[in-house]
């Protein structure tokens, strides 16, 4: 029942372009980068953070992959430290605090959004988070019960459940907690 509810409540992309102080996207697919860059180039947000960037990639290479334009060159920041979703949340929290942002548009795959928002919220409780989910190529949410997508969603659901434990440990132990990570 929990898995069915998880799938049934996955967020949809907003019909109207959202507004926030900045945009954060997690690496993991071209659809994420392209959607975040398009929002950013259309004037949404002051800055863009791409978190979890492969250490071998340059800003110019990412700009080409994302179809970024002039704003990307000046005002997109690359985060190389994160190796998993919790690391993305840590990297985004530091960047958000540095810039004193109060609201973020979070761009990631729709199936990844519940866990991402949970972890981001646990590290940035005072920041308004706006979901901007994308559907990566090869993932057909209209036929989610097919083996490849079903397996992907099931794995993500298990990681989502684990995020409840992680955030509970964070809340209980405060700054001293070093929770186990899920990628």
GUVO-72708 format. One record per residue: residue number from 1; residue in three letters; x, y, z of N, C-alpha, C, O, CB in turn. Coordinates in Angstrom, 3 decimals. Glycine has a CB too. Layout:
<pts>
pos	code	n.px	n.py	n.pz	ca.px	ca.py	ca.pz	c.px	c.py	c.pz	o.px	o.py	o.pz	cb.px	cb.py	cb.pz
NUM	ALA	X	Y	Z	X	Y	Z	X	Y	Z	X	Y	Z	X	Y	Z
...
</pts>
This chain:
<pts>
pos	code	n.px	n.py	n.pz	ca.px	ca.py	ca.pz	c.px	c.py	c.pz	o.px	o.py	o.pz	cb.px	cb.py	cb.pz
1	UNK	0.830	-1.193	0.000	0.000	0.000	0.000	0.876	1.260	0.000	0.585	2.233	-0.695	-0.945	-0.003	1.218
2	UNK	1.956	1.220	0.796	2.845	2.384	0.848	3.492	2.665	-0.488	3.611	3.819	-0.897	3.915	2.182	1.892
3	UNK	3.914	1.603	-1.175	4.532	1.779	-2.491	3.530	2.356	-3.484	3.871	3.250	-4.258	5.086	0.441	-3.011
4	UNK	2.301	1.854	-3.471	1.264	2.370	-4.385	0.990	3.847	-4.101	0.819	4.639	-5.028	-0.049	1.547	-4.248
5	UNK	0.949	4.210	-2.837	0.738	5.606	-2.477	1.914	6.468	-2.932	1.723	7.581	-3.423	0.534	5.743	-0.964
6	UNK	3.121	5.951	-2.766	4.322	6.652	-3.227	4.219	6.962	-4.718	4.438	8.101	-5.131	5.584	5.812	-2.943
7	UNK	3.889	5.962	-5.522	3.790	6.149	-6.977	2.649	7.101	-7.323	2.800	7.971	-8.180	3.581	4.793	-7.686
8	UNK	1.510	6.936	-6.655	0.336	7.760	-6.965	0.531	9.230	-6.623	-0.120	10.094	-7.211	-0.867	7.234	-6.226
9	UNK	1.419	9.521	-5.682	1.585	10.911	-5.242	2.884	11.548	-5.733	3.272	12.609	-5.243	1.538	10.975	-3.737
10	UNK	3.552	10.924	-6.685	4.745	11.558	-7.242	4.341	12.898	-7.853	3.312	12.987	-8.523	5.433	10.637	-8.309
11	UNK	5.135	13.930	-7.631	4.741	15.262	-8.089	4.784	15.400	-9.606	5.571	14.750	-10.292	5.634	16.305	-7.464
12	UNK	3.914	16.265	-10.099	3.885	16.609	-11.523	4.545	17.971	-11.698	4.605	18.770	-10.764	2.417	16.620	-12.081
13	UNK	5.034	18.221	-12.895	5.660	19.516	-13.189	4.606	20.625	-13.106	3.494	20.452	-13.605	6.333	19.502	-14.601
14	UNK	4.936	21.747	-12.489	3.979	22.853	-12.413	3.602	23.350	-13.809	4.433	23.386	-14.717	4.563	24.008	-11.581
15	UNK	2.348	23.727	-13.958	1.882	24.245	-15.260	2.401	25.656	-15.518	2.594	26.055	-16.667	0.345	24.241	-15.321
16	UNK	2.623	26.396	-14.455	3.145	27.758	-14.546	4.573	27.733	-14.021	4.866	27.076	-13.021	2.254	28.781	-13.740
17	UNK	5.452	28.448	-14.698	6.850	28.493	-14.253	6.906	29.009	-12.821	6.373	30.079	-12.526	7.710	29.391	-15.194
18	UNK	7.545	28.260	-11.934	7.618	28.675	-10.535	8.561	29.857	-10.339	9.343	30.201	-11.224	8.067	27.512	-9.670
19	UNK	8.473	30.459	-9.184	9.331	31.582	-8.856	10.010	31.294	-7.520	9.374	30.821	-6.578	8.523	32.914	-8.803
20	UNK	11.297	31.583	-7.451	12.057	31.399	-6.223	13.337	32.219	-6.327	13.655	32.769	-7.382	12.373	29.887	-5.969
21	UNK	14.059	32.291	-5.223	15.315	33.045	-5.205	16.360	32.417	-6.117	17.120	33.127	-6.776	15.858	33.133	-3.782
22	UNK	16.399	31.087	-6.159	17.441	30.397	-6.909	16.949	29.009	-7.319	15.864	28.574	-6.935	18.740	30.290	-6.072
23	UNK	17.775	28.336	-8.105	17.465	26.998	-8.612	18.604	26.054	-8.214	19.780	26.411	-8.287	17.261	27.014	-10.173
24	UNK	18.228	24.845	-7.792	19.207	23.794	-7.530	18.791	22.585	-8.345	17.631	22.175	-8.312	19.305	23.449	-5.995
25	UNK	19.740	22.014	-9.077	19.467	20.765	-9.771	20.510	19.740	-9.377	21.675	20.059	-9.142	19.451	20.969	-11.301
26	UNK	20.059	18.510	-9.312	20.935	17.392	-8.974	21.355	16.711	-10.263	20.530	16.500	-11.152	20.230	16.385	-8.011
27	UNK	22.612	16.370	-10.372	23.055	15.674	-11.573	22.442	14.283	-11.594	21.947	13.789	-10.581	24.604	15.596	-11.636
28	UNK	22.483	13.671	-12.751	21.908	12.346	-12.884	21.150	12.174	-14.177	20.517	11.140	-14.392	21.008	12.061	-11.733
29	UNK	21.202	13.164	-15.036	20.540	13.039	-16.324	20.456	14.369	-17.036	20.348	15.425	-16.412	19.159	12.461	-16.151
30	UNK	20.508	14.301	-18.367	20.452	15.519	-19.172	19.131	16.263	-18.994	19.117	17.493	-19.043	20.658	15.183	-20.638
31	UNK	18.023	15.552	-18.788	16.718	16.199	-18.639	16.724	17.169	-17.460	16.129	18.244	-17.531	15.612	15.145	-18.451
32	UNK	17.391	16.789	-16.390	17.474	17.655	-15.212	18.238	18.929	-15.542	17.792	20.036	-15.239	18.149	16.917	-14.042
33	UNK	19.395	18.752	-16.166	20.237	19.909	-16.498	19.551	20.839	-17.487	19.569	22.058	-17.318	21.573	19.446	-17.069
34	UNK	18.951	20.263	-18.515	18.279	21.081	-19.531	17.108	21.855	-18.940	16.936	23.035	-19.246	17.790	20.202	-20.683
35	UNK	16.302	21.216	-18.100	15.150	21.885	-17.492	15.612	23.017	-16.574	15.049	24.111	-16.607	14.289	20.872	-16.702
36	UNK	16.627	22.761	-15.764	17.130	23.787	-14.847	17.725	24.960	-15.624	17.476	26.118	-15.289	18.185	23.191	-13.895
37	UNK	18.505	24.666	-16.652	19.112	25.735	-17.455	18.047	26.548	-18.174	18.167	27.770	-18.265	20.100	25.149	-18.472
38	UNK	17.011	25.899	-18.686	15.935	26.625	-19.372	15.208	27.558	-18.408	14.948	28.713	-18.744	14.936	25.637	-20.005
39	UNK	14.881	27.071	-17.219	14.254	27.938	-16.212	15.152	29.130	-15.902	14.703	30.275	-15.850	13.955	27.146	-14.920
40	UNK	16.427	28.829	-15.698	17.383	29.863	-15.326	17.562	30.900	-16.431	17.577	32.101	-16.161	18.721	29.234	-14.987
41	UNK	17.696	30.442	-17.666	17.890	31.375	-18.784	16.661	32.254	-19.023	16.769	33.337	-19.597	18.223	30.602	-20.058
42	UNK	15.492	31.782	-18.580	14.272	32.583	-18.711	14.064	33.519	-17.529	12.995	34.111	-17.387	13.068	31.676	-18.857
43	UNK	15.067	33.654	-16.689	15.021	34.644	-15.623	14.533	34.142	-14.278	14.354	34.937	-13.355	14.171	35.744	-16.039
44	UNK	14.318	32.857	-14.147	13.882	32.305	-12.864	15.097	32.155	-11.957	16.051	31.456	-12.298	13.158	30.936	-13.055
45	UNK	15.059	32.793	-10.835	16.136	32.658	-9.857	17.353	33.512	-10.164	17.660	33.795	-11.322	16.552	31.233	-9.767
46	UNK	18.042	33.918	-9.099	19.255	34.728	-9.228	20.463	33.906	-9.657	21.304	34.364	-10.430	19.555	35.421	-7.917
47	UNK	20.531	32.680	-9.139	21.667	31.809	-9.431	21.164	30.391	-9.608	20.036	30.058	-9.244	22.736	31.877	-8.307
48	UNK	22.027	29.568	-10.175	21.747	28.149	-10.387	22.886	27.349	-9.769	24.058	27.634	-10.017	21.582	27.815	-11.915
49	UNK	22.538	26.343	-8.961	23.530	25.411	-8.440	23.284	24.055	-9.075	22.172	23.528	-9.039	23.469	25.321	-6.883
50	UNK	24.335	23.498	-9.657	24.307	22.125	-10.138	25.146	21.340	-9.150	26.362	21.518	-9.080	24.849	21.987	-11.630
51	UNK	24.502	20.478	-8.390	25.182	19.762	-7.319	25.457	18.320	-7.723	24.652	17.681	-8.400	24.350	19.803	-6.036
52	UNK	26.605	17.826	-7.294	27.000	16.454	-7.604	27.689	16.313	-8.942	27.616	15.259	-9.573	25.808	15.568	-7.575
53	UNK	28.358	17.366	-9.381	29.024	17.368	-10.686	30.264	16.473	-10.648	31.030	16.495	-9.685	29.413	18.813	-11.099
54	UNK	30.445	15.702	-11.689	31.633	14.876	-11.847	32.863	15.785	-11.859	32.886	16.794	-12.563	31.554	14.020	-13.153
55	UNK	33.856	15.434	-11.100	35.046	16.288	-10.942	35.809	16.534	-12.241	36.612	17.464	-12.314	35.979	15.669	-9.942
56	UNK	35.571	15.721	-13.258	36.286	15.895	-14.526	35.580	16.857	-15.473	36.153	17.242	-16.491	36.458	14.558	-15.206
57	UNK	34.340	17.255	-15.158	33.588	18.131	-16.063	33.876	19.597	-15.792	34.051	20.015	-14.647	32.093	17.869	-15.935
58	UNK	33.921	20.366	-16.865	34.117	21.807	-16.755	32.779	22.518	-16.914	31.787	21.919	-17.331	35.130	22.309	-17.813
59	UNK	32.767	23.780	-16.581	31.556	24.581	-16.729	31.141	24.677	-18.191	29.952	24.612	-18.501	31.767	25.979	-16.148
60	UNK	32.103	24.831	-19.089	31.793	24.905	-20.522	31.161	23.611	-21.023	30.224	23.646	-21.822	33.060	25.209	-21.327
61	UNK	31.667	22.470	-20.561	31.086	21.185	-20.980	29.651	21.046	-20.471	28.767	20.611	-21.208	31.948	20.006	-20.466
62	UNK	29.425	21.414	-19.221	28.070	21.344	-18.676	27.138	22.327	-19.370	25.963	22.031	-19.587	28.088	21.616	-17.176
63	UNK	27.656	23.480	-19.712	26.849	24.474	-20.407	26.369	23.921	-21.749	25.222	24.151	-22.133	27.651	25.775	-20.615
64	UNK	27.220	23.203	-22.460	26.822	22.596	-23.744	25.774	21.515	-23.540	24.788	21.464	-24.276	28.043	22.005	-24.463
65	UNK	25.973	20.651	-22.552	25.022	19.571	-22.271	23.660	20.141	-21.881	22.622	19.621	-22.290	25.556	18.658	-21.148
66	UNK	23.671	21.202	-21.097	22.436	21.787	-20.576	21.800	22.800	-21.523	20.714	23.307	-21.242	22.710	22.447	-19.256
67	UNK	22.449	23.098	-22.623	21.978	24.159	-23.528	21.882	25.495	-22.805	20.933	26.254	-22.997	20.610	23.791	-24.126
68	UNK	22.872	25.766	-21.978	22.901	27.008	-21.216	23.305	28.181	-22.080	23.910	28.012	-23.138	23.847	26.885	-20.043
69	UNK	22.967	29.359	-21.624	23.265	30.587	-22.345	24.097	31.537	-21.503	24.854	31.101	-20.636	21.983	31.267	-22.778
70	UNK	23.962	32.832	-21.754	24.790	33.830	-21.061	24.649	33.830	-19.544	25.643	33.997	-18.837	24.454	35.187	-21.569
71	UNK	23.444	33.647	-19.032	23.264	33.621	-17.571	23.994	32.432	-16.962	24.546	32.529	-15.866	21.764	33.565	-17.206
72	UNK	23.993	31.319	-17.670	24.665	30.117	-17.184	26.144	30.412	-16.962	26.713	30.047	-15.934	24.485	28.943	-18.180
73	UNK	26.756	31.072	-17.932	28.187	31.358	-17.849	28.528	32.208	-16.639	29.530	31.961	-15.968	28.656	32.053	-19.109
74	UNK	27.709	33.202	-16.356	28.042	34.107	-15.248	27.555	33.627	-13.894	28.223	33.850	-12.885	27.472	35.459	-15.514
75	UNK	26.402	32.973	-13.852	25.720	32.814	-12.571	25.329	31.386	-12.215	24.502	31.176	-11.327	24.510	33.648	-12.568
76	UNK	25.907	30.409	-12.890	25.695	29.014	-12.516	26.904	28.537	-11.720	28.050	28.737	-12.124	25.463	28.118	-13.774
77	UNK	26.634	27.920	-10.614	27.696	27.400	-9.755	27.696	25.878	-9.836	26.641	25.247	-9.892	27.514	27.877	-8.282
78	UNK	28.884	25.305	-9.842	29.020	23.858	-9.903	29.497	23.347	-8.555	30.479	23.836	-7.998	29.994	23.436	-11.027
79	UNK	28.782	22.354	-8.043	29.171	21.723	-6.787	29.761	20.356	-7.071	29.089	19.490	-7.631	27.968	21.607	-5.828
80	UNK	30.981	20.164	-6.697	31.700	18.916	-6.980	31.778	17.969	-5.774	32.276	16.852	-5.907	33.100	19.238	-7.454
81	UNK	31.300	18.393	-4.614	31.507	17.608	-3.395	30.528	16.442	-3.232	30.911	15.392	-2.717	31.401	18.509	-2.203
82	UNK	29.290	16.603	-3.655	28.255	15.596	-3.381	28.469	14.320	-4.187	28.783	14.353	-5.377	26.874	16.165	-3.685
83	UNK	28.290	13.198	-3.499	28.389	11.890	-4.152	27.090	11.110	-4.064	26.972	10.031	-4.645	29.512	11.079	-3.536
84	UNK	26.108	11.651	-3.337	24.810	11.001	-3.195	23.780	12.081	-2.862	24.118	13.263	-2.788	24.844	9.881	-2.087
85	UNK	22.534	11.678	-2.664	21.465	12.654	-2.466	21.635	13.418	-1.156	21.360	14.617	-1.104	20.109	11.959	-2.488
86	UNK	22.078	12.750	-0.107	22.330	13.465	1.141	23.449	14.496	0.928	23.366	15.616	1.433	22.706	12.467	2.280
87	UNK	24.474	14.123	0.196	25.541	15.067	-0.143	25.022	16.239	-0.964	25.464	17.373	-0.777	26.649	14.356	-0.906
88	UNK	24.077	15.970	-1.879	23.451	17.063	-2.636	22.763	18.033	-1.683	22.871	19.249	-1.836	22.434	16.508	-3.665
89	UNK	22.050	17.481	-0.694	21.347	18.324	0.276	22.337	19.146	1.105	22.102	20.327	1.360	20.471	17.459	1.202
90	UNK	23.429	18.530	1.519	24.446	19.270	2.273	25.050	20.396	1.433	25.195	21.527	1.896	25.554	18.318	2.749
91	UNK	25.398	20.063	0.192	25.996	21.054	-0.705	25.025	22.202	-0.968	25.417	23.369	-0.951	26.412	20.396	-2.034
92	UNK	23.768	21.871	-1.208	22.754	22.892	-1.464	22.510	23.750	-0.222	22.317	24.961	-0.336	21.443	22.237	-1.919
93	UNK	22.516	23.137	0.954	22.292	23.891	2.193	23.410	24.908	2.423	23.141	26.051	2.793	22.192	22.931	3.396
94	UNK	24.651	24.502	2.209	25.777	25.427	2.368	25.676	26.586	1.378	25.863	27.745	1.749	27.111	24.686	2.178
95	UNK	25.380	26.269	0.122	25.263	27.271	-0.939	24.098	28.220	-0.647	24.221	29.430	-0.832	25.069	26.587	-2.314
96	UNK	22.982	27.677	-0.198	21.797	28.486	0.114	22.085	29.432	1.274	21.706	30.602	1.229	20.593	27.580	0.453
97	UNK	22.750	28.936	2.305	23.098	29.779	3.445	24.084	30.875	3.030	23.951	32.024	3.449	23.695	28.925	4.579
98	UNK	25.064	30.518	2.213	26.051	31.486	1.736	25.382	32.663	1.025	25.771	33.815	1.216	27.047	30.804	0.796
99	UNK	24.376	32.364	0.205	23.684	33.400	-0.568	22.452	33.960	0.142	21.811	34.890	-0.347	23.276	32.845	-1.910
100	UNK	22.127	33.380	1.304	20.978	33.816	2.110	19.655	33.716	1.355	18.801	34.597	1.459	21.184	35.245	2.573
101	UNK	19.499	32.645	0.604	18.257	32.423	-0.125	17.192	31.884	0.814	17.482	31.140	1.751	18.479	31.455	-1.299
102	UNK	15.969	32.269	0.547	14.819	31.828	1.341	13.924	30.868	0.570	13.030	30.254	1.152	14.007	33.028	1.796
103	UNK	14.157	30.730	-0.751	13.341	29.820	-1.562	14.178	29.253	-2.698	15.019	29.937	-3.281	12.090	30.545	-2.122
104	UNK	13.922	27.977	-2.997	14.649	27.275	-4.052	13.682	26.489	-4.926	12.715	25.906	-4.435	15.711	26.336	-3.449
105	UNK	13.949	26.480	-6.209	13.309	25.539	-7.117	14.251	24.349	-7.185	15.437	24.507	-7.474	13.029	26.171	-8.556
106	UNK	13.733	23.169	-6.922	14.537	21.954	-6.915	14.178	21.144	-8.157	13.029	20.742	-8.338	14.305	21.120	-5.607
107	UNK	15.175	20.911	-9.011	14.964	20.179	-10.255	15.648	18.821	-10.156	16.864	18.731	-9.985	15.501	20.981	-11.474
108	UNK	14.848	17.775	-10.266	15.354	16.411	-10.312	14.268	15.538	-10.931	13.188	16.027	-11.261	15.760	15.896	-8.884
109	UNK	14.552	14.264	-11.085	13.555	13.345	-11.645	12.355	13.255	-10.712	12.506	13.318	-9.492	14.167	11.938	-11.878
110	UNK	11.173	13.109	-11.280	9.951	13.041	-10.484	9.981	11.942	-9.443	9.543	12.150	-8.311	8.773	12.840	-11.379
111	UNK	10.493	10.772	-9.808	10.549	9.658	-8.861	11.555	9.907	-7.745	11.476	9.273	-6.693	10.898	8.372	-9.587
112	UNK	12.486	10.807	-7.956	13.538	11.134	-6.997	13.140	12.312	-6.099	13.780	12.564	-5.079	14.839	11.456	-7.736
113	UNK	12.081	13.027	-6.486	11.710	14.267	-5.805	11.297	14.067	-4.340	11.748	14.847	-3.501	10.584	14.926	-6.551
114	UNK	10.467	13.073	-3.974	10.072	12.976	-2.560	11.264	12.843	-1.610	11.304	13.510	-0.576	9.147	11.791	-2.369
115	UNK	12.215	12.006	-1.942	13.391	11.822	-1.077	14.251	13.074	-1.073	14.744	13.495	-0.027	14.225	10.609	-1.537
116	UNK	14.429	13.667	-2.242	15.227	14.885	-2.343	14.634	15.987	-1.471	15.356	16.623	-0.703	15.317	15.351	-3.805
117	UNK	13.336	16.218	-1.582	12.697	17.274	-0.793	12.778	16.970	0.702	12.971	17.878	1.511	11.232	17.443	-1.217
118	UNK	12.636	15.728	1.062	12.727	15.346	2.478	14.115	15.678	3.034	14.229	16.273	4.106	12.425	13.833	2.655
119	UNK	15.154	15.299	2.318	16.520	15.562	2.777	16.842	17.054	2.744	17.460	17.575	3.673	17.526	14.792	1.917
120	UNK	16.429	17.747	1.680	16.664	19.190	1.600	15.964	19.900	2.757	16.551	20.759	3.415	16.171	19.752	0.243
121	UNK	14.708	19.535	2.997	13.961	20.191	4.072	14.602	19.938	5.437	14.606	20.821	6.294	12.510	19.705	4.079
122	UNK	15.140	18.744	5.639	15.756	18.441	6.937	16.980	19.308	7.192	17.276	19.628	8.344	16.144	16.966	7.009
123	UNK	17.693	19.692	6.147	18.887	20.523	6.307	18.621	22.015	6.105	19.450	22.855	6.453	19.946	20.072	5.340
124	UNK	17.453	22.333	5.539	17.088	23.740	5.301	15.630	23.961	5.703	14.802	24.287	4.853	17.309	24.132	3.802
125	UNK	15.307	23.788	6.985	13.900	23.851	7.388	13.223	25.194	7.138	12.001	25.234	6.991	13.792	23.525	8.828
126	UNK	13.958	26.273	7.084	13.350	27.582	6.868	13.277	28.019	5.420	12.845	29.134	5.127	14.096	28.594	7.627
127	UNK	13.694	27.152	4.511	13.727	27.498	3.092	12.516	26.891	2.391	12.223	25.706	2.553	15.044	27.007	2.433
128	UNK	11.812	27.715	1.606	10.676	27.218	0.819	11.229	26.470	-0.389	12.015	27.012	-1.166	9.725	28.394	0.370
129	UNK	10.806	25.218	-0.533	11.267	24.367	-1.625	10.133	24.172	-2.622	9.024	23.789	-2.251	11.771	23.001	-1.091
130	UNK	10.424	24.438	-3.889	9.441	24.298	-4.963	9.900	23.161	-5.866	10.974	23.230	-6.464	9.272	25.638	-5.774
131	UNK	9.095	22.131	-5.960	9.446	20.965	-6.784	9.245	21.279	-8.261	8.218	21.822	-8.670	8.601	19.734	-6.381
132	UNK	10.258	20.919	-9.050	10.159	21.011	-10.504	10.665	19.675	-11.063	11.814	19.563	-11.492	10.990	22.246	-11.077
133	UNK	9.777	18.658	-11.048	10.202	17.321	-11.480	10.301	17.208	-12.994	9.557	17.851	-13.735	9.239	16.274	-10.956
134	UNK	11.223	16.389	-13.429	11.367	16.079	-14.855	11.262	14.565	-15.021	11.495	13.805	-14.081	12.733	16.621	-15.429
135	UNK	10.914	14.147	-16.217	10.859	12.715	-16.516	12.001	12.386	-17.467	11.977	12.773	-18.636	9.475	12.308	-17.135
136	UNK	12.998	11.671	-16.964	14.154	11.343	-17.794	13.774	10.424	-18.948	12.799	9.676	-18.873	15.240	10.693	-16.951
137	UNK	14.557	10.493	-20.006	14.373	9.577	-21.119	14.516	8.145	-20.642	15.355	7.843	-19.793	15.376	9.872	-22.238
138	UNK	13.697	7.271	-21.187	13.756	5.865	-20.811	12.888	5.518	-19.613	12.739	4.340	-19.288	15.163	5.485	-20.523
139	UNK	12.312	6.515	-18.947	11.415	6.275	-17.823	10.013	6.669	-18.264	9.740	7.842	-18.522	11.860	7.074	-16.544
140	UNK	9.138	5.694	-18.347	7.774	5.944	-18.790	6.836	5.824	-17.595	6.402	4.729	-17.237	7.362	4.959	-19.918
141	UNK	6.531	6.956	-16.989	5.682	6.942	-15.808	4.236	6.576	-16.141	3.488	6.151	-15.261	5.726	8.291	-15.128
142	UNK	3.842	6.737	-17.396	2.486	6.338	-17.786	2.333	4.813	-17.726	1.217	4.308	-17.601	2.160	6.853	-19.211
143	UNK	3.430	4.092	-17.813	3.420	2.625	-17.716	4.421	2.200	-16.637	5.321	1.399	-16.891	3.772	1.958	-19.102
144	UNK	4.252	2.744	-15.437	5.215	2.541	-14.359	5.323	1.084	-13.907	6.320	0.705	-13.292	4.840	3.399	-13.186
145	UNK	4.336	0.282	-14.198	4.325	-1.117	-13.766	5.200	-2.022	-14.632	5.389	-3.194	-14.305	2.912	-1.637	-13.772
146	UNK	5.731	-1.494	-15.725	6.618	-2.309	-16.566	7.916	-2.573	-15.816	8.352	-1.750	-15.011	6.905	-1.604	-17.930
147	UNK	8.538	-3.732	-16.083	9.668	-4.181	-15.249	10.771	-3.150	-14.999	11.155	-2.958	-13.846	10.280	-5.365	-15.878
148	UNK	11.289	-2.487	-16.017	12.396	-1.553	-15.800	12.009	-0.389	-14.909	12.736	-0.048	-13.976	12.897	-1.028	-17.120
149	UNK	10.871	0.221	-15.189	10.424	1.368	-14.397	9.972	0.926	-13.016	10.230	1.618	-12.031	9.287	2.106	-15.112
150	UNK	9.304	-0.211	-12.929	8.868	-0.735	-11.635	10.064	-0.978	-10.715	10.020	-0.638	-9.533	8.072	-2.037	-11.825
151	UNK	11.116	-1.556	-11.251	12.332	-1.802	-10.469	12.937	-0.479	-9.987	13.317	-0.355	-8.822	13.368	-2.591	-11.311
152	UNK	13.024	0.503	-10.884	13.559	1.820	-10.538	12.730	2.452	-9.421	13.281	2.947	-8.437	13.582	2.741	-11.780
153	UNK	11.413	2.436	-9.573	10.538	3.038	-8.568	10.613	2.300	-7.231	10.593	2.928	-6.172	9.098	3.053	-9.070
154	UNK	10.700	0.993	-7.275	10.797	0.220	-6.035	12.085	0.561	-5.284	12.067	0.748	-4.067	10.740	-1.292	-6.337
155	UNK	13.189	0.640	-6.003	14.459	1.015	-5.365	14.382	2.413	-4.772	14.868	2.656	-3.668	15.612	0.940	-6.376
156	UNK	13.768	3.329	-5.510	13.647	4.697	-5.015	12.739	4.751	-3.791	12.996	5.516	-2.862	13.110	5.621	-6.116
157	UNK	11.687	3.950	-3.784	10.787	3.896	-2.633	11.543	3.413	-1.387	11.364	3.967	-0.302	9.582	2.966	-2.931
158	UNK	12.372	2.398	-1.537	13.152	1.912	-0.402	14.110	2.988	0.114	14.282	3.136	1.324	13.935	0.654	-0.796
159	UNK	14.721	3.725	-0.782	15.606	4.820	-0.377	14.805	5.941	0.302	15.275	6.558	1.258	16.373	5.375	-1.602
160	UNK	13.601	6.192	-0.200	12.720	7.190	0.408	12.395	6.787	1.851	12.452	7.621	2.755	11.414	7.350	-0.422
161	UNK	12.058	5.520	2.066	11.799	5.042	3.425	13.029	5.226	4.304	12.911	5.632	5.461	11.379	3.563	3.407
162	UNK	14.198	4.933	3.766	15.443	5.114	4.526	15.659	6.577	4.892	16.237	6.872	5.938	16.643	4.596	3.723
163	UNK	15.203	7.496	4.047	15.384	8.920	4.332	14.616	9.343	5.581	15.006	10.305	6.242	14.936	9.759	3.137
164	UNK	13.531	8.641	5.916	12.814	8.944	7.155	13.698	8.643	8.358	13.702	9.400	9.329	11.499	8.137	7.238
165	UNK	14.435	7.561	8.301	15.349	7.210	9.381	16.474	8.243	9.452	16.830	8.716	10.531	15.925	5.782	9.177
166	UNK	17.023	8.582	8.296	18.125	9.557	8.270	17.708	10.890	8.871	18.436	11.455	9.688	18.615	9.771	6.836
167	UNK	16.550	11.398	8.479	16.126	12.706	8.969	15.729	12.634	10.445	15.893	13.613	11.174	14.956	13.237	8.129
168	UNK	15.213	11.497	10.890	14.901	11.335	12.312	16.179	11.356	13.135	16.215	11.972	14.200	14.127	10.023	12.559
169	UNK	17.218	10.700	12.664	18.508	10.701	13.358	19.064	12.119	13.377	19.574	12.571	14.402	19.514	9.725	12.677
170	UNK	18.969	12.825	12.249	19.445	14.213	12.194	18.723	15.078	13.215	19.354	15.857	13.929	19.252	14.794	10.786
171	UNK	17.402	14.944	13.289	16.618	15.764	14.215	16.921	15.399	15.660	16.953	16.271	16.528	15.120	15.603	13.938
172	UNK	17.143	14.125	15.922	17.405	13.673	17.296	18.788	14.082	17.774	18.949	14.547	18.902	17.260	12.161	17.390
173	UNK	19.770	13.912	16.928	21.149	14.164	17.337	21.649	15.563	17.002	22.725	15.959	17.451	22.044	13.162	16.702
174	UNK	20.889	16.308	16.224	21.297	17.664	15.869	22.536	17.676	15.001	22.680	16.859	14.092	21.541	18.476	17.113
175	UNK	23.424	18.602	15.285	24.623	18.815	14.476	25.607	17.653	14.546	26.431	17.493	13.646	25.311	20.078	14.914
176	UNK	25.537	16.845	15.592	26.520	15.783	15.794	26.243	14.539	14.965	27.097	13.657	14.879	26.567	15.411	17.240
177	UNK	25.068	14.451	14.354	24.693	13.235	13.632	25.464	13.091	12.331	25.700	14.065	11.616	23.202	13.231	13.348
178	UNK	25.844	11.879	12.045	26.419	11.534	10.757	25.658	10.309	10.271	26.118	9.178	10.431	27.978	11.266	10.852
179	UNK	24.465	10.546	9.664	23.623	9.413	9.301	24.193	8.602	8.153	24.999	9.084	7.356	22.249	9.892	8.942
180	UNK	23.749	7.357	8.095	24.098	6.510	6.952	23.485	7.139	5.713	22.417	7.747	5.783	23.596	5.029	7.147
181	UNK	24.135	6.999	4.616	23.676	7.647	3.388	23.054	6.645	2.439	23.421	5.470	2.410	24.826	8.367	2.702
182	UNK	22.089	7.148	1.651	21.537	6.364	0.541	21.832	7.133	-0.719	21.653	8.351	-0.756	19.989	6.099	0.704
183	UNK	22.272	6.463	-1.736	22.639	7.173	-2.961	21.454	7.402	-3.852	21.593	7.988	-4.926	23.694	6.416	-3.714
</pts>
